[in-house]
């Protein structure tokens, strides 16, 4: 079995579009899902907090126990946990990817943005 790891906002509006995108792009992979309200905020700015370490702990499980090689970080507009505009959240996605790459240098890390129309864009 192949796994990938998804770090996504808990917002239910984006769950299905992201899963559909991943099924199309990685049809033979099972997604381990880490949900948090506005995770890019914690991965890019509020690091070294309990939430940051909680996300890392769950990533460790996915990578060490399931052999996940890809990590996807998801952001979206109108995020209750990270009420920033698109430009700011895209900047946060880039920072989050860079920060996670230092912790997981052997992982392929991607940023995803889910538009209001539920279109998923790789950043």
DSSP file (Angstrom, degrees, kcal/mol; ACC not computed):
  #  RESIDUE AA STRUCTURE BP1 BP2  ACC     N-H-->O    O-->H-N    N-H-->O    O-->H-N    TCO  KAPPA ALPHA  PHI   PSI    X-CA   Y-CA   Z-CA
    1    1 A X              0   0    0      0, 0.0     2,-0.4     0, 0.0    28,-0.1   0.000 360.0 360.0 360.0 141.8    0.0    0.0    0.0
    2    2 A X  E     -a   29   0A   0     26,-0.8    28,-2.8    66,-0.0     2,-0.3  -0.902 360.0-168.6-109.7 139.0    1.1    3.5   -0.8
    3    3 A X  E     -a   30   0A   0     -2,-0.4    66,-1.0    63,-0.3    67,-0.4  -0.873  10.1-170.9-121.6 155.9    0.3    6.5    1.4
    4    4 A X  E     -a   31   0A   0     26,-2.1    28,-3.2    -2,-0.3     2,-0.5  -0.909  24.0-123.2-132.7 165.1    0.5   10.2    1.2
    5    5 A X  E     -ab  32  71A   0     65,-2.8    67,-2.9    -2,-0.3     2,-0.5  -0.945  17.9-164.2-119.1 131.9   -0.1   12.8    3.9
    6    6 A X  E     -ab  33  72A   0     26,-3.2    28,-3.6    -2,-0.5     2,-0.7  -0.958   4.9-168.3-116.4 120.9   -2.6   15.6    3.7
    7    7 A X  E     +ab  34  73A   0     65,-3.8    67,-2.6    -2,-0.5     2,-0.3  -0.938  31.8 160.8-106.9 109.6   -2.4   18.5    6.1
    8    8 A X  E     -a   35   0A   0     26,-2.8    28,-1.8    -2,-0.7    67,-0.1  -0.883  44.7 -96.9-134.2 157.9   -5.7   20.3    5.6
    9    9 A X  E     -a   36   0A   0     -2,-0.3    28,-0.2    26,-0.2     5,-0.1  -0.386  35.0-123.4 -66.1 151.4   -8.1   22.8    7.2
   10   10 A X  S    S+     0   0    0     26,-0.8     2,-0.2    -2,-0.1    27,-0.1   0.577  72.1 125.5 -74.0  -8.3  -10.9   21.2    9.1
   11   11 A X    >   -     0   0    0     25,-0.2     3,-1.4     1,-0.2     4,-0.5  -0.337  56.8-147.6 -58.8 119.2  -13.4   23.1    6.9
   12   12 A X  T 3> S+     0   0    0      1,-0.3     4,-0.6    -2,-0.2     3,-0.4   0.676  88.2  73.2 -64.7 -19.4  -15.8   20.6    5.4
   13   13 A X  T 34 S+     0   0    0      1,-0.2     4,-0.4     2,-0.1    -1,-0.3   0.773 102.3  40.7 -67.2 -24.4  -16.2   22.6    2.2
   14   14 A X  T <> S+     0   0    0     -3,-1.4     4,-1.8     2,-0.1     5,-0.2   0.562  92.0  85.4-102.1  -8.3  -12.7   21.7    1.0
   15   15 A X  H  > S+     0   0    0     -4,-0.5     4,-2.4    -3,-0.4     5,-0.2   0.944  91.9  42.8 -61.9 -52.0  -12.5   18.1    1.9
   16   16 A X  H  X S+     0   0    0     -4,-0.6     4,-2.9     1,-0.2     5,-0.2   0.922 112.6  50.9 -66.2 -45.8  -14.2   16.5   -1.1
   17   17 A X  H  > S+     0   0    0     -4,-0.4     4,-2.2     1,-0.2    -1,-0.2   0.903 113.1  47.3 -59.3 -38.1  -12.5   18.7   -3.8
   18   18 A X  H  X S+     0   0    0     -4,-1.8     4,-2.6     2,-0.2    -1,-0.2   0.930 112.6  48.3 -68.2 -44.3   -9.1   17.9   -2.3
   19   19 A X  H  X S+     0   0    0     -4,-2.4     4,-2.6    -5,-0.2    -2,-0.2   0.907 111.9  50.1 -62.1 -41.0   -9.8   14.1   -2.0
   20   20 A X  H  X S+     0   0    0     -4,-2.9     4,-2.0     2,-0.2    -1,-0.2   0.916 111.1  49.6 -62.3 -42.9  -11.1   14.1   -5.7
   21   21 A X  H  X S+     0   0    0     -4,-2.2     4,-2.4    -5,-0.2     5,-0.2   0.933 113.1  45.8 -60.8 -47.5   -7.9   15.9   -6.8
   22   22 A X  H  X S+     0   0    0     -4,-2.6     4,-3.4     1,-0.2    -2,-0.2   0.881 110.2  53.5 -66.4 -38.3   -5.6   13.5   -4.9
   23   23 A X  H  < S+     0   0    0     -4,-2.6    -1,-0.2    -5,-0.2    -2,-0.2   0.890 112.7  45.1 -62.4 -38.2   -7.5   10.4   -6.2
   24   24 A X  H  < S+     0   0    0     -4,-2.0     3,-0.4    -5,-0.2    -2,-0.2   0.915 121.8  36.3 -70.9 -43.0   -7.1   11.7   -9.8
   25   25 A X  H  < S+     0   0    0     -4,-2.4    -2,-0.2     1,-0.2    -3,-0.2   0.832 134.8  22.2 -81.4 -33.8   -3.4   12.6   -9.4
   26   26 A X  S >< S+     0   0    0     -4,-3.4     3,-1.9    -5,-0.2    -1,-0.2  -0.575  70.6 167.5-132.1  67.8   -2.4    9.7   -7.1
   27   27 A X  T 3  S+     0   0    0     -3,-0.4    -1,-0.1     1,-0.3    -4,-0.1   0.720  75.3  49.5 -62.6 -23.1   -5.0    7.0   -7.7
   28   28 A X  T 3  S+     0   0    0      2,-0.0   -26,-0.8   -25,-0.0     2,-0.3   0.309  94.3  95.8 -98.9  10.8   -3.1    4.2   -5.9
   29   29 A X  E <   -a    2   0A   0     -3,-1.9     2,-0.5    -7,-0.2   -26,-0.3  -0.772  63.0-142.7-106.1 146.4   -2.4    6.2   -2.7
   30   30 A X  E     -a    3   0A   0    -28,-2.8   -26,-2.1    -2,-0.3     2,-0.6  -0.904  23.9-130.7-101.2 129.5   -4.3    6.3    0.6
   31   31 A X  E     -a    4   0A   0     -2,-0.5     2,-0.5   -28,-0.2   -26,-0.2  -0.710   9.2-155.5 -87.2 121.7   -4.4    9.7    2.2
   32   32 A X  E     -a    5   0A   0    -28,-3.2   -26,-3.2    -2,-0.6     2,-0.5  -0.833  26.1-147.1 -81.9 128.4   -3.4   10.0    5.9
   33   33 A X  E     -a    6   0A   0     -2,-0.5     2,-0.6   -28,-0.2   -26,-0.2  -0.892  22.4-174.3-114.6 124.3   -5.3   13.2    6.9
   34   34 A X  E     -a    7   0A   0    -28,-3.6   -26,-2.8    -2,-0.5     2,-0.4  -0.964  17.0-167.1-109.4 116.6   -4.1   15.7    9.5
   35   35 A X  E     +a    8   0A   0     -2,-0.6     2,-0.3   -28,-0.2   -26,-0.2  -0.858  17.4 153.1-111.8 144.7   -6.8   18.4   10.1
   36   36 A X  E >   -a    9   0A   0    -28,-1.8   -26,-0.8    -2,-0.4     2,-0.8  -0.966  52.1 -96.2-158.1 151.1   -6.4   21.6   11.9
   37   37 A X  T 3  S-     0   0    0     -2,-0.3   -28,-0.1     1,-0.3    42,-0.0  -0.675 108.1 -14.0 -75.1 111.8   -8.2   25.0   11.7
   38   38 A X  T >> S-     0   0    0     -2,-0.8     3,-1.3     3,-0.1     4,-0.9   0.956  76.9-179.1  63.0  55.4   -5.9   27.0    9.4
   39   39 A X  H <> S+     0   0    0     -3,-0.7     4,-2.2     1,-0.3     5,-0.2   0.794  72.9  65.0 -62.6 -29.0   -2.9   24.8    9.5
   40   40 A X  H 3> S+     0   0    0     34,-0.3     4,-1.5     1,-0.2     5,-0.3   0.829  96.9  58.9 -64.0 -27.6   -0.7   27.0    7.2
   41   41 A X  H <>>S+     0   0    0     -3,-1.3     4,-2.4     1,-0.2     5,-2.1   0.937 110.1  41.3 -62.2 -45.9   -0.8   29.6    9.9
   42   42 A X  H  <5S+     0   0    0     -4,-0.9    -2,-0.2     1,-0.2    -1,-0.2   0.836 116.4  48.6 -72.8 -32.8    0.8   27.2   12.4
   43   43 A X  H  <5S+     0   0    0     -4,-2.2    -1,-0.2     1,-0.1    -2,-0.2   0.702 123.5  29.9 -81.0 -18.8    3.3   25.8    9.9
   44   44 A X  H  <5S+     0   0    0     -4,-1.5    -2,-0.2    -5,-0.2    -3,-0.2   0.770 136.5   6.7-109.2 -34.4    4.5   29.1    8.7
   45   45 A X  T  <5S+     0   0    0     -4,-2.4     2,-0.5    -5,-0.3    -3,-0.2   0.776 121.6  50.3-120.4 -46.0    4.2   31.6   11.5
   46   46 A X  S   <S+     0   0    0     -5,-2.1     3,-0.4     3,-0.0     6,-0.4  -0.219  75.4 152.4 -97.1  44.7    3.2   30.2   14.8
   47   47 A X        +     0   0    0     -2,-0.5     3,-0.1     1,-0.2    -4,-0.1  -0.227  51.2  42.6 -73.1 166.6    5.8   27.4   14.9
   48   48 A X  S    S+     0   0    0      1,-0.3     2,-0.3    -6,-0.1    -1,-0.2   0.801  89.5 119.9  63.4  33.0    7.1   26.0   18.1
   49   49 A X  S  > S-     0   0    0     -3,-0.4     4,-2.4    -7,-0.2    -1,-0.3  -0.744  83.0-101.6-112.9 166.0    3.7   25.9   19.6
   50   50 A X  H  > S+     0   0    0     -2,-0.3     4,-2.0     1,-0.2     5,-0.1   0.871 124.3  52.3 -56.0 -36.4    1.7   22.8   20.8
   51   51 A X  H  > S+     0   0    0      2,-0.2     4,-2.3     1,-0.2    -1,-0.2   0.928 108.0  50.8 -66.6 -43.7   -0.3   22.9   17.6
   52   52 A X  H  > S+     0   0    0     -6,-0.4     4,-2.3     1,-0.2    -2,-0.2   0.937 113.2  44.9 -57.0 -48.9    2.9   22.9   15.5
   53   53 A X  H  X S+     0   0    0     -4,-2.4     4,-2.4     1,-0.2    -1,-0.2   0.824 109.4  56.3 -68.4 -30.6    4.3   20.0   17.4
   54   54 A X  H  X S+     0   0    0     -4,-2.0     4,-2.0    -5,-0.2    -1,-0.2   0.912 108.2  47.9 -64.8 -42.4    1.0   18.1   17.2
   55   55 A X  H  X S+     0   0    0     -4,-2.3     4,-2.3     2,-0.2    -2,-0.2   0.934 112.3  49.3 -63.1 -45.5    1.0   18.4   13.4
   56   56 A X  H  X S+     0   0    0     -4,-2.3     4,-2.8     1,-0.2    -2,-0.2   0.898 108.4  53.9 -61.0 -40.3    4.7   17.2   13.3
   57   57 A X  H  X S+     0   0    0     -4,-2.4     4,-1.7     1,-0.2    -1,-0.2   0.917 110.5  45.8 -60.1 -43.8    3.8   14.3   15.6
   58   58 A X  H  X S+     0   0    0     -4,-2.0     4,-1.9     2,-0.2    -1,-0.2   0.854 111.5  52.4 -69.7 -34.3    1.0   13.2   13.2
   59   59 A X  H  X S+     0   0    0     -4,-2.3     4,-2.8     2,-0.2     5,-0.3   0.919 106.0  55.0 -63.4 -43.6    3.3   13.6   10.2
   60   60 A X  H  X S+     0   0    0     -4,-2.8     4,-3.3     1,-0.2     5,-0.4   0.906 107.4  49.9 -56.2 -43.4    5.9   11.4   11.9
   61   61 A X  H  X>S+     0   0    0     -4,-1.7     4,-2.4     1,-0.2     5,-0.8   0.937 112.2  46.8 -62.1 -46.6    3.3    8.7   12.3
   62   62 A X  H  X5S+     0   0    0     -4,-1.9     6,-1.7     3,-0.2     4,-1.0   0.911 119.6  39.6 -62.5 -42.8    2.3    8.9    8.6
   63   63 A X  H  X5S+     0   0    0     -4,-2.8     4,-0.8     4,-0.2    -2,-0.2   0.934 123.7  37.0 -74.3 -46.9    5.9    8.9    7.4
   64   64 A X  H  <5S+     0   0    0     -4,-3.3    -3,-0.2    -5,-0.3    -2,-0.2   0.890 128.3  30.8 -76.2 -40.1    7.4    6.4    9.8
   65   65 A X  H  <5S+     0   0    0     -4,-2.4    -3,-0.2    -5,-0.4    -2,-0.1   0.812 132.8  28.5 -90.8 -32.2    4.5    3.9   10.1
   66   66 A X  H  <<S-     0   0    0     -4,-1.0   -63,-0.3    -5,-0.8    -3,-0.2   0.500  97.5-125.0-108.7  -6.3    2.9    4.2    6.6
   67   67 A X     <  -     0   0    0     -4,-0.8    -4,-0.2    -6,-0.2   -64,-0.2   0.776  38.6-177.1  70.7  25.7    5.9    5.2    4.6
   68   68 A X        +     0   0    0     -6,-1.7   -64,-0.2     1,-0.1    -1,-0.2  -0.317  14.9 179.6 -58.9 136.7    4.3    8.3    3.2
   69   69 A X        +     0   0    0    -66,-1.0    39,-3.0     1,-0.1     2,-0.4   0.570  61.8  60.6-113.0 -18.2    6.6   10.1    0.7
   70   70 A X  E     - c   0 108A   0    -67,-0.4   -65,-2.8    37,-0.2     2,-0.4  -0.927  59.3-166.3-117.0 138.7    4.4   13.1   -0.3
   71   71 A X  E     -bc   5 109A   0     37,-2.5    39,-3.1    -2,-0.4     2,-0.5  -0.990   4.9-165.5-121.6 130.3    3.0   15.8    2.0
   72   72 A X  E     -bc   6 110A   0    -67,-2.9   -65,-3.8    -2,-0.4     2,-0.5  -0.972   2.2-163.1-117.6 127.4    0.2   18.1    0.8
   73   73 A X  E     -bc   7 111A   0     37,-2.5    39,-3.2    -2,-0.5     2,-0.4  -0.937  13.7-156.8-110.1 130.7   -0.6   21.3    2.7
   74   74 A X  E     + c   0 112A   0    -67,-2.6   -34,-0.3    -2,-0.5     2,-0.3  -0.890  16.5 171.5-117.7 137.5   -4.0   22.9    1.9
   75   75 A X  E     + c   0 113A   0     37,-2.1    39,-2.2    -2,-0.4     2,-0.3  -0.911   6.6 179.5-133.2 163.7   -5.3   26.4    2.3
   76   76 A X  E     - c   0 114A   0     -2,-0.3     3,-0.5    37,-0.2    39,-0.1  -0.985  32.1 -87.9-159.3 160.9   -8.5   28.1    1.1
   77   77 A X  S    S+     0   0    0     37,-0.9     8,-0.1    -2,-0.3     6,-0.1  -0.299 104.5  27.8 -70.6 160.6  -10.4   31.4    1.1
   78   78 A X  S    S+     0   0    0      6,-0.3     2,-0.6     1,-0.2    -1,-0.2   0.873  79.6 175.2  57.9  41.5  -12.7   32.4    4.0
   79   79 A X        -     0   0    0     -3,-0.5     3,-0.3     3,-0.4    -1,-0.2  -0.690  24.3-159.5 -83.1 121.0  -10.8   30.3    6.5
   80   80 A X  S    S+     0   0    0     -2,-0.6     3,-0.4     1,-0.2    -1,-0.2   0.836  93.3  47.6 -68.4 -32.5  -12.1   30.7   10.0
   81   81 A X  S    S+     0   0    0      1,-0.3    -1,-0.2   -45,-0.1     2,-0.1   0.638 127.9  24.0 -83.9 -14.6   -8.9   29.5   11.6
   82   82 A X  S    S-     0   0    0     -3,-0.3     2,-2.8     2,-0.1    -3,-0.4  -0.554  72.1-171.5-148.9  75.0   -6.7   31.7    9.4
   83   83 A X        +     0   0    0     -3,-0.4     2,-0.3    -5,-0.1    -3,-0.1  -0.317  39.5 129.7 -76.5  65.2   -8.7   34.7    8.2
   84   84 A X        -     0   0    0     -2,-2.8    -5,-0.3     1,-0.1    -6,-0.3  -0.766  60.9-101.4-112.1 159.6   -6.1   36.0    5.7
   85   85 A X     >  -     0   0    0     -2,-0.3     4,-2.4    -8,-0.1     5,-0.2  -0.231  41.3 -97.7 -73.9 171.6   -6.4   37.0    2.1
   86   86 A X  H  > S+     0   0    0      1,-0.2     4,-2.6     2,-0.2     5,-0.2   0.905 121.7  53.2 -58.7 -45.6   -5.3   34.7   -0.7
   87   87 A X  H  > S+     0   0    0      1,-0.2     4,-2.1     2,-0.2    -1,-0.2   0.915 110.9  46.6 -59.0 -44.3   -2.0   36.4   -1.2
   88   88 A X  H  > S+     0   0    0      1,-0.2     4,-2.4     2,-0.2    -1,-0.2   0.917 113.1  48.8 -64.7 -43.5   -1.1   36.1    2.4
   89   89 A X  H  X S+     0   0    0     -4,-2.4     4,-2.4     2,-0.2    -2,-0.2   0.857 109.1  52.4 -68.0 -33.9   -2.1   32.4    2.6
   90   90 A X  H  X S+     0   0    0     -4,-2.6     4,-2.1     2,-0.2    -1,-0.2   0.918 109.8  49.7 -65.1 -41.9   -0.1   31.6   -0.6
   91   91 A X  H  X S+     0   0    0     -4,-2.1     4,-2.2    -5,-0.2    -2,-0.2   0.915 110.7  50.2 -59.5 -43.6    2.9   33.2    1.1
   92   92 A X  H  X S+     0   0    0     -4,-2.4     4,-3.0     1,-0.2    -2,-0.2   0.884 106.6  55.2 -62.9 -39.3    2.2   31.1    4.2
   93   93 A X  H  X S+     0   0    0     -4,-2.4     4,-2.6     2,-0.2    -1,-0.2   0.924 108.2  48.4 -59.4 -44.5    2.0   28.0    2.0
   94   94 A X  H  X S+     0   0    0     -4,-2.1     4,-2.2     2,-0.2    -2,-0.2   0.923 113.7  46.6 -62.1 -44.3    5.4   28.7    0.6
   95   95 A X  H  X S+     0   0    0     -4,-2.2     4,-2.7     2,-0.2    -2,-0.2   0.906 112.0  51.0 -64.1 -41.6    6.8   29.2    4.1
   96   96 A X  H  X S+     0   0    0     -4,-3.0     4,-2.8     2,-0.2     5,-0.2   0.911 110.0  49.7 -63.2 -42.9    5.1   26.1    5.4
   97   97 A X  H  X S+     0   0    0     -4,-2.6     4,-2.0    -5,-0.2    -1,-0.2   0.935 112.8  47.3 -60.5 -46.2    6.6   24.0    2.5
   98   98 A X  H  X S+     0   0    0     -4,-2.2     4,-1.0     2,-0.2    -2,-0.2   0.914 113.3  47.8 -62.7 -44.0   10.0   25.4    3.2
   99   99 A X  H >X S+     0   0    0     -4,-2.7     4,-1.0     1,-0.2     3,-0.7   0.933 112.4  48.0 -65.1 -45.9    9.8   24.8    6.9
  100  100 A X  H 3X S+     0   0    0     -4,-2.8     4,-2.8     1,-0.2     3,-0.3   0.838 103.2  62.9 -64.9 -31.4    8.5   21.2    6.5
  101  101 A X  H 3< S+     0   0    0     -4,-2.0    -1,-0.2     1,-0.2    -2,-0.2   0.836  99.9  54.2 -63.0 -30.4   11.3   20.4    4.0
  102  102 A X  H << S+     0   0    0     -4,-1.0     3,-0.3    -3,-0.7    -1,-0.2   0.832 114.8  39.8 -71.2 -30.7   13.8   21.1    6.8
  103  103 A X  H  < S+     0   0    0     -4,-1.0     2,-0.3    -3,-0.3    -2,-0.2   0.810 130.0  28.9 -83.4 -32.7   12.1   18.5    9.0
  104  104 A X    ><  +     0   0    0     -4,-2.8     3,-1.8    -5,-0.1    -1,-0.2  -0.611  66.4 165.0-129.9  70.6   11.4   16.0    6.2
  105  105 A X  T 3  S+     0   0    0     -3,-0.3    -1,-0.1    -2,-0.3    -4,-0.1   0.709  77.1  54.7 -65.4 -19.8   14.1   16.4    3.6
  106  106 A X  T 3  S+     0   0    0      2,-0.1    -1,-0.3     0, 0.0     2,-0.3   0.428  92.4  94.2 -92.4   1.6   13.2   13.1    1.9
  107  107 A X  S <  S-     0   0    0     -3,-1.8     2,-0.7    -6,-0.1   -37,-0.2  -0.660  74.4-129.8 -95.9 150.1    9.6   14.1    1.4
  108  108 A X  E     -c   70   0A   0    -39,-3.0   -37,-2.5    -2,-0.3     2,-0.4  -0.886  32.8-160.7 -95.2 111.9    8.0   15.6   -1.7
  109  109 A X  E     -c   71   0A   0     -2,-0.7     2,-0.3   -39,-0.2   -37,-0.2  -0.838  11.2-177.8-109.2 131.4    6.0   18.6   -0.3
  110  110 A X  E     -c   72   0A   0    -39,-3.1   -37,-2.5    -2,-0.4     2,-0.4  -0.900  18.0-143.2-124.9 149.8    3.2   20.3   -2.1
  111  111 A X  E     -c   73   0A   0     -2,-0.3    12,-3.4   -39,-0.2     2,-0.4  -0.943  17.4-165.8-109.9 137.4    1.0   23.3   -1.5
  112  112 A X  E     -cD  74 122A   0    -39,-3.2   -37,-2.1    -2,-0.4     2,-0.4  -0.969   6.8-163.1-123.4 140.0   -2.7   23.2   -2.6
  113  113 A X  E     -cD  75 121A   0      8,-2.8     8,-3.0    -2,-0.4     2,-0.6  -0.987   8.6-153.5-119.3 128.9   -5.1   26.1   -2.8
  114  114 A X  E     -cD  76 120A   0    -39,-2.2   -37,-0.9    -2,-0.4     6,-0.2  -0.910  15.1-145.4-105.4 115.3   -8.8   25.4   -3.0
  115  115 A X    >   -     0   0    0      4,-3.0     3,-2.0    -2,-0.6     0, 0.0  -0.194  29.7-102.2 -70.1 166.8  -10.8   28.2   -4.8
  116  116 A X  T 3  S+     0   0    0      1,-0.3    -1,-0.1     2,-0.1    -2,-0.0   0.796 125.4  57.9 -60.3 -28.2  -14.3   29.2   -3.8
  117  117 A X  T 3  S-     0   0    0      2,-0.1    -1,-0.3     1,-0.0     3,-0.1   0.327 122.4-110.0 -84.9   9.5  -15.5   27.2   -6.8
  118  118 A X    <   +     0   0    0     -3,-2.0     2,-0.3     1,-0.3    -2,-0.1   0.550  69.3 147.2  74.1  12.0  -13.8   24.2   -5.3
  119  119 A X        -     0   0    0     -5,-0.0    -4,-3.0     1,-0.0     2,-0.5  -0.639  42.0-139.6 -75.1 133.4  -11.1   24.1   -8.0
  120  120 A X  E     -D  114   0A   0     -2,-0.3     2,-0.4    -6,-0.2    -6,-0.2  -0.844  18.9-170.5-100.0 128.8   -7.8   22.8   -6.5
  121  121 A X  E     -D  113   0A   0     -8,-3.0    -8,-2.8    -2,-0.5     2,-0.4  -0.969  19.8-131.8-121.6 130.4   -4.6   24.5   -7.6
  122  122 A X  E      D  112   0A   0     -2,-0.4   -10,-0.2   -10,-0.2    -2,-0.0  -0.689 360.0 360.0 -81.9 130.5   -1.1   23.3   -6.9
  123  123 A X              0   0    0    -12,-3.4   -11,-0.2    -2,-0.4    -1,-0.1   0.385 360.0 360.0 -99.5 360.0    1.1   26.1   -5.6
